[in-house]
Amino acid sequence: MCAAFLAALSLTGCGSAAEQEPAWSGPPQPGPDGVVAVDGFATYRQSVDEDWERSAAMAAAEFLRLDERTAQRTSIVAEAPAEGAGPQTVVVTLDGLPDDSVRAERWTLTFVPEGETYGLTEAVWTQRCQPGRGHQGFSAEKCV
């Protein structure tokens, strides 16, 4: 009886990596100039078929994992060319962050249409410091 239980327990949670659903844990750390690598998100996007892929603004929310972020105010501003056929820029600002040094983050993301979906081609991160903790404009410079 005990051996059967242990055998069943050892099978629990088994499965190949191919059976697991793809997951995106969020953007990687920005470089010193604020540039963020987007290759991992491109790979993730290729492995899924989701509604958010059909909107640059929604893809930005997925890239940044806004569902897991805490800010007093979040704004998403998407700019597209007149005909909507070219690249779209999405600027996401997270203000009122629960951090003693950083007040806000701003992400400037560039998406290009790829058929009915949007591919992320560039991501730049900047931050604004809390009063008395550094620069008050958006910059990749560190806060103190």
Secondary structure, 3 states (H helix, E strand, C coil): CHHHHHHHHHHCCCCCHHHCCCCCCCCCCCCCCCEECCHHHHHHHHCCCCHHHHCHHHHHHHHHCHHHCCCCEEEEEEECCCCCCCCEEEEEEEECCCCCCEEEEEEEEEEEEECCEEEEEEEEEEEEECCCCCCCCCECCCCC
